[in-house]
Amino acid sequence: AQSVTQLDSHVSVSEGTPVLLRCNYSSSYSPSLFWYVQHPNKGLQLLLKYTSAATLVKGINGFEAEFKKSETSFHLTKPSAHMSDAAEYFCVVSITSGTYKYIFGTGTRLKVLA
Amino acid sequence: GAVVSQHPSWVICKSGTSVKIECRSLDFQATTMFWYRQFPKQSLMLMATSNEGSKATYEQGVEKDKFLINHASLTLSTLTVTSAHPEDSSFYICSPLLPGREETQYFGPGTRLLVL
């Protein structure tokens, strides 16, 4: 069965320092993995996705994530945090056997300190 | 591409009334629509999946008679919360599936419902 675990419910970083949001997945198949960002009272915006191509995926706003099959991880990183990065981040794995479905992680709230 | 709108963006209603939420895909046609509910500080929970012209498939624990979904056209789906109660207060988000890019979901901006 597919599942996704976000290891930190809250992460605080100082502006200008690196960001690391951790995600581990479980999948019986070769997974498709995504990171979405949600700003307060807004819908979700796709940051990046992995669909069995390059293992290092670059997304919008300077974010990137690396798919590591041996570690079943898909951590999200950014070299330098900006105040506007403060938001909720969701790691998602998609199920494509039978009916198509997204499985969401529980989310990580990123706080950026001035 | 993949522009999704929801209306209204937020609504306050009295207990016992019904509320309709519209979701439109503005620049593509979607045969499949997902509806999610998100409680404060929680993740998104899939409520139901609908395919154009057929009945929606509801997730376990979601009352189909309370959350009526209509997907009558390829660009419009509606979610009606019937006889709303305070516990139905939540953030409702639609997500039409983009044809040819089924591995990626795009999401509407959400509708915040507050039932008094």
Interface residues (C-beta under 8 A of the other chain):
Chain A: S32 F34 Y36 N41 K42 G43 L44 Q45 L46 K49 T51 F90 S94 T96 T99 Y100 K101 Y102 F104 G105 T106 G107 R109
Chain B: V4 Q6 T32 F34 K41 Q42 S43 L44 M45 L46 T49 T57 F91 I93 S95 L97 E102 E103 T104 Q105 Y106 F107 G108 P109 G110 R112
